[in-house]
């Protein structure tokens, strides 16, 4: 039987300083997943890494590996961190709580910005990356497929995505506090990813005098600049364009700050210390923290913007309640589906093995008796079959009727498997499945 575990941290349990140390780039994620699978050959794993969370989802045998502490150590080794640097910031969930957590994460109920849709794409990306690494299987395939379907229900059946306050809108509010007019201001966007595009769309609405896009890939920079009526500029001349800009949005994938204090001190001298608004949406950060100490520099990172966004949550209570109701319902349905999927083969094998043992003993006794008529033999066979069925009836009914809310299903089934020496390795539905509706409970819904 398999056990579900998630180990991770997010914007509510860890500071930006810590989150940026634990973030995984796509190549690092692939290396980590393959390394985990090589070390623990029987486990499944999906690694979700965003600017606001790092979570490792694992399915393993009930008494197998990796254990929780082994996962903690694995995360630390993967990012070169000592346990005391991050272990106290981690949360760990198991079984049903993992399902609830993932469905909530995918539905943006656990996001810094309630109702944001970016997290769903990030969950899909994490699942696809795990599939490519060969670390998903019969438990995580249907779980992540179902999480995607639940998130779509929340977005289409509730108002959670309407009127949301995003990091971008908060950034605009701060910009209005710093500058009275924007027609004479220059906005510079460093990076051309999804978050940069969202920020740029909001900044373009301010109708600044100039809008510049700087990216290491000139083609991406040009495409994004043309979309919002701006101009693409080369990364090689970054210092020059920083000095000419009043609002800077930076969201690259760099592992080190691209804007240091020494660089920006030079920039501010060229600007004659006119005010500049820096919005760092990158994790790890693009702008060194001590840049904020320079006179007339207003620097905001993801943690700063988060505080303003969190303040709006109380205004979304009705939408959150409706979304949580969908998540709760879908969790119950997934648990029931998975329970039946795992329980059916076990019960079948329990009956098959019990009847086989009974038949073997019956044949041995009949072989010792003389003059057993065909009619007597049929009656003995019927008697043996009825005894086995009656002996198994109560245990099987108790197994089928056990409350999943008050007992860990995988542990319950594992106990039956061990007590009766059953081997279900080759009988778990979807054991060899890699994708599609075969492993997805949502495929059976109308």
N, C-alpha and C positions, 0 to 999 in steps of 0.2 A: 504494500500500500504506500502511496506517496503522501508526503507532508509538504505543505506550502509555507514558505517563509519570505518575508521582505525585511531587509535591513537598509536603513538609509537616514538621511538628514535633509532638511529643507529650510526655507527662509524663516520658519518659526522656531527652529531649534538651533540654527547655526548662523553666525555672522557671515557677511560677505568675505571677510578675510579668510575664514575657514573654507567656505564653499568653493572659492576660486582655487584652493589648493587641492581639492578633491575632484574637480571637474575633469571629465574624460573627453578628449577629442575623438572623432570617429576611428582613426587608426588605433589609438590607445584603448578604446572600448573593444575593438575586435581582438586585440592582443590579450586584454584581460579576460574576455569570455573564453577564448580558446585555451588560455592558460588555466582557467578554472576547470574547464571540462577535462583537460589532460590530467589535472591533479585529482579530480573527483569524477570519475568516468561515468557514473550512473546518475548524475544530477542534471537537471535542466536549469537554464539561467537566462534572464533578460536584464540588461543594465540600462537604466534610464538616467541620463545625465543632461541637465539643463542649467540655466543660470540660477535657478531657484531651488534645485533639488538634485540629489544623487541617490538613486535607489537600486538595490540589487534584489531582484525577484528570483527565488530558487524553489524548485520542486525536487525532493529527494525521497528515498525510502524512509519509512517512519523512524527506524533506528539506524539510519545510514549517515553518510557524511555528504556535505559539510555541516558541522554543527554551527551554532550561532557564533561562538568565539572564533572558529576557523574562518568564518566569513568576515568578521571584524579584522582579523589579522590579514586576510587576503586584500581587503580594501586598503589597509595601511601600506602593505608591501607594494601594491599596484601604483600608489601615488607617492611613495617614499616618505610616509608619515609615521611617526611613533604613536603608539596607542593612546598615550596620555594627551595627545594633541587633539583628538577628535572623538574618542570612544564615548565620553559623557554626553556628546551631542547627538548620538544615534538613537533612533527608535527601532524597535523590533516587533513585528506582528507575525501571527501564525494563523494557519487554517482560514476560517471564515473571515477573520479580520483582514486578511490579505486581500480577499475578494472585494470586501467593502471599500478598503483603502484604494485599490486600483480603479474601481469603478468611479469613486469620488475624484481621484486625480484626473482621470481621462475626461470627466465631465466638468472640470475646472472648479469643483467645489472646494478643492484644497489649494487652489492657486492664489497668488498674491492679488490677482485681478479676477474677481468672480465673473464667470461668463466669457472669459477670453478663450479663443479657439486655437491658439498656437499650441497649447499643451497636447491637444488631441493629435496633431501632426507629429509632435515629439514622441508621444507614446507609440504611434504607428512606426515611426522611424526606428525606435529602440527595438520593437518587435521584429521588424524587417532585418535589422542588423544581427539580431540573435539567430534568426532563421538562416541567414547567410553564413554565420559562424557555425551552424549546426548544433546549437545549444538549446533548441526548443524541442518539445516532444508532446506526448499525449495529455499532459496537464496544462502546460503554458500555452500551447496552440489555442485550444478553445477558450481559455481564460482571457487572453489578450484580444482575440477576435470578438468575444462577447463585450469586453470593455469598450471597444470601438463602437459597437452597436448601441450600447447604453448611453454613451456620450452623445450620439446623434439624437436619440430620443429626448434627452434633456434639452438639447439645443432647439429642437423642433416643437416640443410639447410644453415648454415653460418659457417664461419671459426672462430667464437668467441672462441671456445674451443681450437684452435690450437696455439701453441707457447705462451701460457699464462705464465705470471710471477706470481708465487705463493709465499705464505709466506715461504714455504719450500725452494724454489730456492733462495729467498732473504737471508734466514738464511745461506745457503751454501756459498753465496758470502761473508757474514760477517765473517764466519768461516775462509775462505781463507785469509782474511785480518789480522786475528789474528795469524794463524798458517801457517808455510811454508810447513810442511809435516804432514801427518796423520798416517803414518805406525806405529808410536810409541805412538799414542794417544788412549785414551779410551773414547768411547761414551756411555753415560748412558741415557736410555729412561725411564722416570717415567710415567706410564700410558700405556694403551693398546687399546685406542679408535681409531676411524678412522683417526683423525688428527695426533695422535701419530704414527700410521702406515705410513702415508704419509711422515712425517718428517724422520722416521727411514729409509724408502726406499731411500730417498735422502742422508742421512748420510752414509748408507751402501755403496753407490756409491763412497764415498771418500776412501774406503778400509782402515778403521782404524785398529789399532793393536788389539783392543778388542771392542766388542759391547755387552752391557749389557742391559737387560730389567727387570724393577722392577715394580711390580703391586700387589695390595692387593689380587687379584685372581691369584694364582700360575699357574693355568691351562692356563689362557689367556697369562700370561707372557711367559710361556714355548712355546706356539704355535707361538707367535710373534717372539720370539728369534730364534726358529728353522727356521722360514721363511727366516730370513736374516743372518743365520749362526752365531748367537750370543748365549749368555748364559742367562738364567733366574736367578735372584738373589732375595732373600727375602726382603720384605719391612722393616722387623724388623731391618735389618742392613743397613738402608739407609745412615746413617752418614758415615759409613765405605766406602761405594761405591761412595759416593760423593767425598770423599777425594782422591779416586783412579781415578777419571774421569776428563778429560780435557774439554769435551763438554757434557752438560746436557740439555736434552729436557724434559720439564715437562708439562703434560697435563692431570691431574686427574680431578675428579669431586668434589674435596673437597671444602667445603664452606669457609674454612680458609686456610691461607698459610701453606704449609707443610715444607717450607724452610724459616726459620726466620734468622734475622741478627745474633743473638747469636749462633744459630746452625752453620751458615756458617763461622763465625769468628773462631770457633773451627776447622772447616773443613780446612780453609785456613792455619791455623797454622800447621796442619798436612801435608799440601801440601808445606809448606815453601814458601807460597805466589807465587807459580808458577801460570801463567795465567790460567783462567778458563772461558769458554764461556757458559752462561746460557740462554736458550731460553724458555721463559714462554708462552705457547700457551693456557693456561687455563683462563677461565673467570667464576667465580672469580679467581684471580691470585693465583698460587701456590707458587710464590716467593715474599716475602715481598719487597716493593720498596726500602727500605733502605739497602738492601743487595748490591745494586749497589755502595754504598759509600765505600765498602771495597776495599782495594788496589788490583789491578790486577784482579778484577771481572768485566767481560763484560756482562751486563744483558740487554736482549732485550725482550720486551713483544709485545703483538699484535699491540698496537698503534705505537710502534717504527718500526715494520716491515711494517705496513700499509703505512707509508710515502714513503718507497722505492717502494712499489708495485704501489702506485698511480702515481708515476712518469712515469710509462710505458704506461699509458692510451692513451696518444696522439698517440702512435704508432699503436693503434688498431682501428682507426677511421672508416675505411671501414667496418670492421666486425661489429662494434657497429651500424653503420648506417643501415646495412642490417638486423640486429637483431631488431632494433627499428621499421623498416618497417613491420616486421612480427607482432610485438606486437601491433602496431597501427591498422593493418588490423584485427587482432583477437579481439581487443577491440571493433571495430565497429560491427563485426559480433555478438559478445556476447551481446552487447547492443541491437542490432536489435532483436536477438532471445528472450532476456528477455522481451523486450518491447512487442513483439507479444504475448508472453506467459501470460503476465499480462493484456494486453489490451483486448484480445479475450473474456475472461469470463465477463469482465466489460461491453463491448459493447453488448454481448448477453443478459446480465441481464437488461441493459438499455432498449433494445427493448422489452424484455419480460414484464417488469414492465409497460412500456408505453402502450403496446397493452392491457395488462390486465386492466389497468385503463380505457382505451377507451372502451373496451368491457363492462365493468361494467356500465359505463354511458350510452352506447347504449342500453343495456338490460333494464336499468331503464326507458329510454324514450319510448322504444317500448312497455313496459308494461303499459304506460299511454295512448298510442294511441289505437285507435280501427280500426279494419278492415285493419291491415297491412298484405298485401299479402306476400307469401314466396318470390316472385320476388323482391318486394320492400325491404324486410328485407335483402336479399342478396346484393342489391345495397347499402343500408345503411352500411352494414358491410364492403363492399369494399371501400366505401367513408371514413369510419372511419380509416381503415387500411392505405389507401393512405395518409391521413392527417398526421397520426402518422409518417409514413416513411419519408414524406417530411419535417416535422418539425425536425426530428432527422438527416436527411441527412447531412446538413452542419456542425453541431457540431461534428458528428462522423468522417466526412472527415477531419475536422480540427484536431481532436484528432489523427487520423491515420497519418496525414501528418506533425505533429509538429516536429520541429527540435530538436533531442535529444542533440545536441551540445550546444544549447542555452536555454534549459529549463530542469529543473530537472524533469525527467519523473515521478518519484514516487509522487512528489508534484502535478503535473498536473493531474494524474489519481486520486489522493486522493481528489482533488477539485471536480472532476466529481462525485466521489463516495459520497461525502458529499452533493453536491447540489441536487442530485437525490435520496438521502437516499438509496444507494445500499449497500448490505452486501456481501462481496466476501470471507469471511473467509474460507468457505468450498469449494470454487471454484478455488483456486489457484493451478495450476498444480504442482504436486510433494509435496503437503502439508504433506502427510504422508510418502513420500519416505525417505529412509535412505541411499540408495546407488545405484550405477549402472547407466546404460545409460538413464533411465527414466528421470533423472534430469540433464543430461549432454548434452549440445548442440553439443559437439564434436561427440556424438554417431550418429548424423544425417549426418555426413560428409562422403564422400567417402574415 
